[in-house]
Structure formats: C-alpha cells, structure tokens
Amino acid sequence: AILKPTRIGHVRGCEQEARKLALRWGEDPDLCEEAGILFVTDYSDMTPEELCEDVASRLVSANIPSIVVTMGSKGAVYASMTGERGFYPAEHVKVRDTTGAGDAFCAGVAIGLTYRKSMREAVEIGTRLAASVIKGSENVCPRFRPRELGLEIDVEEE
C-alpha cells in the first residue's frame, strides 16, 4: 500500500460504515479492519522517523506485508513485516507541477519490487521518477533506460 499521511485521518467509530462500503463494492470487509489499525492515527505531524517506527510496529497486527507512506517534500517511509524499514528523502528539485508525481512514484516502486529490488531501492526508483515529473510541466516521466534506475534489464533499441 502507498499512503499519503495528510490524507490519513480515520475518525473513530467509522469502522462499521467502512465495512458496509466494502461489502457494497465487493471487497473483503476484514481488510477494512486490518487497514483500520493504520488509519486511527493522524500521521501528519510526525517526523519521518516517528512515522516509520509507528507504521512498522502496526504492520504485523494489521497483517499487511509491506507499506510505503509518501510525505511529500520530506520523502517517503517504508516498512515490511520482514523487518525492512527506513526513510528515503525526497530529491530537492525546482517544482513546476506536482500532477502525476504520485503515479510516477507508485510506478517506480512497483517496477523496483517487480524486479526484486529491496524496498529501499524500489522507493529510490519511485523518488527519482516522481522528481523527474515535478520538474517539468508536461506531467510525464522522461524516458529512462532500465540501467539508469539500477535495473539489469536488456531492452532493444528502436
């Protein structure tokens, strides 16, 4: 899961409503209870270190294998049930437009994990892609060669 702490803010007592919505949408309502363990805290004022420790301690009881939480200009924290956890700082770039940054970040993390990178390496790829998007006004990632992102993938030239 990739979450944004400023959007996390679950009001106690909403669990039943969340279960009803999950059932309506054809989702497993037990997942709402598991995720609710993470959403009962307002994370917006936490430091990256505090957020990382808090989220990592809740993963096991929430039965969530791993999580990445983006913190905007601060960076992102990550944790897994295997014990891998940490903070990766955002790249400091001149921001022109943040549209698409979250999608680019998510894509980078997903491709990193798909190619068996560690969570830290995957978050680094996501961070690089997100930074490349916010530097421009086109809202798209420039083309990266896999090896530029630390991926050992051969691609044919066009």
Contacts in CASP RR format, 6 or more apart in sequence:
PFRMAT RR
TARGET T0000
AUTHOR 0000-0000-0000
METHOD contacts of the structure
MODEL  1
AILKPTRIGHVRGCEQEARKLALRWGEDPDLCEEAGILFVTDYSDMTPEE
LCEDVASRLVSANIPSIVVTMGSKGAVYASMTGERGFYPAEHVKVRDTTG
AGDAFCAGVAIGLTYRKSMREAVEIGTRLAASVIKGSENVCPRFRPRELG
LEIDVEEE
1 35 0 8 1.000
1 64 0 8 1.000
1 67 0 8 1.000
1 68 0 8 1.000
2 67 0 8 1.000
2 68 0 8 1.000
2 69 0 8 1.000
2 70 0 8 1.000
2 102 0 8 1.000
2 105 0 8 1.000
2 106 0 8 1.000
2 109 0 8 1.000
3 38 0 8 1.000
3 67 0 8 1.000
3 68 0 8 1.000
3 69 0 8 1.000
3 70 0 8 1.000
4 69 0 8 1.000
4 70 0 8 1.000
4 71 0 8 1.000
4 72 0 8 1.000
5 43 0 8 1.000
5 44 0 8 1.000
5 46 0 8 1.000
5 51 0 8 1.000
5 69 0 8 1.000
5 70 0 8 1.000
5 71 0 8 1.000
6 44 0 8 1.000
8 38 0 8 1.000
8 39 0 8 1.000
8 41 0 8 1.000
8 42 0 8 1.000
8 43 0 8 1.000
8 44 0 8 1.000
9 39 0 8 1.000
9 41 0 8 1.000
9 42 0 8 1.000
9 43 0 8 1.000
10 36 0 8 1.000
10 39 0 8 1.000
10 40 0 8 1.000
12 40 0 8 1.000
15 32 0 8 1.000
15 33 0 8 1.000
15 36 0 8 1.000
18 29 0 8 1.000
18 32 0 8 1.000
18 36 0 8 1.000
19 29 0 8 1.000
19 32 0 8 1.000
19 33 0 8 1.000
22 28 0 8 1.000
22 29 0 8 1.000
22 31 0 8 1.000
22 32 0 8 1.000
23 29 0 8 1.000
34 62 0 8 1.000
34 63 0 8 1.000
34 64 0 8 1.000
35 62 0 8 1.000
35 64 0 8 1.000
36 62 0 8 1.000
37 58 0 8 1.000
37 61 0 8 1.000
37 62 0 8 1.000
38 55 0 8 1.000
38 58 0 8 1.000
38 62 0 8 1.000
38 64 0 8 1.000
38 67 0 8 1.000
41 54 0 8 1.000
43 51 0 8 1.000
43 54 0 8 1.000
43 55 0 8 1.000
43 69 0 8 1.000
46 54 0 8 1.000
48 71 0 8 1.000
48 74 0 8 1.000
48 75 0 8 1.000
48 77 0 8 1.000
48 87 0 8 1.000
49 87 0 8 1.000
51 69 0 8 1.000
51 71 0 8 1.000
51 77 0 8 1.000
52 77 0 8 1.000
52 78 0 8 1.000
52 79 0 8 1.000
52 85 0 8 1.000
52 86 0 8 1.000
52 87 0 8 1.000
53 85 0 8 1.000
55 67 0 8 1.000
55 69 0 8 1.000
55 77 0 8 1.000
55 79 0 8 1.000
56 79 0 8 1.000
56 83 0 8 1.000
56 85 0 8 1.000
59 65 0 8 1.000
59 66 0 8 1.000
59 67 0 8 1.000
59 79 0 8 1.000
59 80 0 8 1.000
59 81 0 8 1.000
60 81 0 8 1.000
64 81 0 8 1.000
65 80 0 8 1.000
65 81 0 8 1.000
66 78 0 8 1.000
66 79 0 8 1.000
66 80 0 8 1.000
66 81 0 8 1.000
66 84 0 8 1.000
66 119 0 8 1.000
67 78 0 8 1.000
67 79 0 8 1.000
67 80 0 8 1.000
68 76 0 8 1.000
68 77 0 8 1.000
68 78 0 8 1.000
68 109 0 8 1.000
68 119 0 8 1.000
68 123 0 8 1.000
69 76 0 8 1.000
69 77 0 8 1.000
69 78 0 8 1.000
70 76 0 8 1.000
70 102 0 8 1.000
70 105 0 8 1.000
71 77 0 8 1.000
71 90 0 8 1.000
72 90 0 8 1.000
73 90 0 8 1.000
74 89 0 8 1.000
74 90 0 8 1.000
75 87 0 8 1.000
75 88 0 8 1.000
75 89 0 8 1.000
75 90 0 8 1.000
75 127 0 8 1.000
76 87 0 8 1.000
76 88 0 8 1.000
76 90 0 8 1.000
76 105 0 8 1.000
76 123 0 8 1.000
76 127 0 8 1.000
77 85 0 8 1.000
77 86 0 8 1.000
77 87 0 8 1.000
77 88 0 8 1.000
78 84 0 8 1.000
78 85 0 8 1.000
78 86 0 8 1.000
78 87 0 8 1.000
78 88 0 8 1.000
78 119 0 8 1.000
78 120 0 8 1.000
78 122 0 8 1.000
78 123 0 8 1.000
79 85 0 8 1.000
79 86 0 8 1.000
79 119 0 8 1.000
80 119 0 8 1.000
84 118 0 8 1.000
84 119 0 8 1.000
84 120 0 8 1.000
85 119 0 8 1.000
86 120 0 8 1.000
88 120 0 8 1.000
88 123 0 8 1.000
88 124 0 8 1.000
88 127 0 8 1.000
89 127 0 8 1.000
90 127 0 8 1.000
90 130 0 8 1.000
90 131 0 8 1.000
91 127 0 8 1.000
91 128 0 8 1.000
91 131 0 8 1.000
93 131 0 8 1.000
93 134 0 8 1.000
93 135 0 8 1.000
94 135 0 8 1.000
95 134 0 8 1.000
95 135 0 8 1.000
96 134 0 8 1.000
96 135 0 8 1.000
96 136 0 8 1.000
96 137 0 8 1.000
97 134 0 8 1.000
97 136 0 8 1.000
97 137 0 8 1.000
97 139 0 8 1.000
98 133 0 8 1.000
98 134 0 8 1.000
99 133 0 8 1.000
99 139 0 8 1.000
100 133 0 8 1.000
100 139 0 8 1.000
101 130 0 8 1.000
101 133 0 8 1.000
101 134 0 8 1.000
102 130 0 8 1.000
102 133 0 8 1.000
104 126 0 8 1.000
104 129 0 8 1.000
104 130 0 8 1.000
104 132 0 8 1.000
104 133 0 8 1.000
104 141 0 8 1.000
105 126 0 8 1.000
105 127 0 8 1.000
105 129 0 8 1.000
105 130 0 8 1.000
106 126 0 8 1.000
107 126 0 8 1.000
107 129 0 8 1.000
107 141 0 8 1.000
108 122 0 8 1.000
108 125 0 8 1.000
108 126 0 8 1.000
108 128 0 8 1.000
108 129 0 8 1.000
108 149 0 8 1.000
109 122 0 8 1.000
109 123 0 8 1.000
109 125 0 8 1.000
109 126 0 8 1.000
110 122 0 8 1.000
111 122 0 8 1.000
111 125 0 8 1.000
111 149 0 8 1.000
111 151 0 8 1.000
112 121 0 8 1.000
112 122 0 8 1.000
112 125 0 8 1.000
112 149 0 8 1.000
112 151 0 8 1.000
113 119 0 8 1.000
113 122 0 8 1.000
115 151 0 8 1.000
115 152 0 8 1.000
115 153 0 8 1.000
117 125 0 8 1.000
117 150 0 8 1.000
117 151 0 8 1.000
121 150 0 8 1.000
125 149 0 8 1.000
125 150 0 8 1.000
125 151 0 8 1.000
128 144 0 8 1.000
128 149 0 8 1.000
129 141 0 8 1.000
129 144 0 8 1.000
129 149 0 8 1.000
132 141 0 8 1.000
132 142 0 8 1.000
132 144 0 8 1.000
133 139 0 8 1.000
133 140 0 8 1.000
133 141 0 8 1.000
145 155 0 8 1.000
146 152 0 8 1.000
146 153 0 8 1.000
146 155 0 8 1.000
147 153 0 8 1.000
END
